[in-house]
Amino acid sequence: MRGVGEGVRQEEYVCKFEHIEAYDAGDFPEDISRKYGVPLRKIVNLNSNENPYPLPRSVIHAIYEAAKHSSRYPDPKYPELKEAISSYIGVPAENIVLGTGANDIFSCICNILEPLDRVVIPIPTYTMYAFYAMMRDASLKFIETAEEKCFVPSSEEIIDAAEDAKLVFLCSPCNPTGAVLPPAEIKKIVEHVNAIVVVDEAYAEFSGKSVVSDALEHENLVVVRSFSKFFALAGLRIGYAVAPKQLASLFEKLRQPFAISSIGAKAAVQAIKEVEYFNKIRDKIVEERAYLYESLKKISFLKPFPSEANFILVKLSIAASELMESLYKNGIIIRNVTDMLGLKGNFVRITVGRRSENRRLVEALRNLE
Ligand SMILES: Cc1ncc(COP(=O)(O)O)c(C=O)c1O
């Protein structure tokens, strides 16, 4: 292998991914606080679809206890976490795959399919599916969804487009639209295509609709879930998938050993034990979602879309950059999704916060009328 300075031209070192766009995570409270002079504690962060409520004490305690043993590796098979997830979703542990977040699992799926030639993705949707597929040089077939249909994809169009495809990515509830693709439609797609159908259910608990139990009956269905949203553990990076046994063991074999930290694994196990707490919080978020939707609907320059997740997509009749700027001055962060593939016009996505946060947002928006 030649090194730099051994007669190799500079261009040969340019990575083919140099021009791929980095994931845009939006603005973070520290940046807005610094730029607009708003104290950090006064920032309302409705940017990243996180759970705005605190963790239960027992989860914090589990994190603290696990931290004490951080000098040791976790069991690389994570039997305790798999058993906990298995009892939470009612699927055998041998069908469960773990990852450092749902993202890790999307990346792993794209990496193990050989060759990954054609990938079907309804849009607008979560950007990381295309990102990982592009890293494998896959050709992407995007299926546009209609604003008039609240961006719900057509199963027929997906089935038609998936002829010869290796992979189909579905997101339900979908980020950024909040739309659910009904389980019966997902099953129809799974039954009519040869491709592996990956259903991203990162927000499933907010909709109550899932195909997780169907994953055992189909050889080509993989359902991906996250601990980042409903279970409020975004910072610890834990995701999982339910997959047919053969695929599940392949994933597990190829995953980095010890990928999930021992702290994350213990926190996730304890979070599942506290599912009643999280259910109550989910109910509050769903209630707040209705409040926010109704309040946004009354503001003349906004058109919110119905959502079954913990965020709301809103179309604007003013420039999104203008709106963002005036909210930043008020210390409020939402996500500008205007340039997202599949959206035409000015759009923002607003995470459902706690009542006081939602009120502050609504007041700031009303002041702009
Ligand atoms: C639809 C969707 N899937 C997956 C993720 C990432 O989940 P994780 O934090 O488990 O990687 C997100 C994050 O916002 C998301 O919106």
The ligand as an ORCA input file, in Angstrom:
! r2SCAN-3c Opt
* xyz 0 1
  C     -37.805      7.923     11.771
  C     -36.582      7.842     12.593
  N     -35.936      6.665     12.664
  C     -34.814      6.541     13.381
  C     -34.297      7.621     14.080
  C     -33.020      7.438     14.834
  O     -33.240      6.654     15.937
  P     -32.024      6.274     16.921
  O     -31.850      7.442     17.860
  O     -32.521      5.046     17.614
  O     -30.837      6.026     16.065
  C     -34.937      8.847     14.045
  C     -34.387      9.976     14.776
  O     -34.882     11.057     14.833
  C     -36.102      8.964     13.273
  O     -36.759     10.113     13.183
*
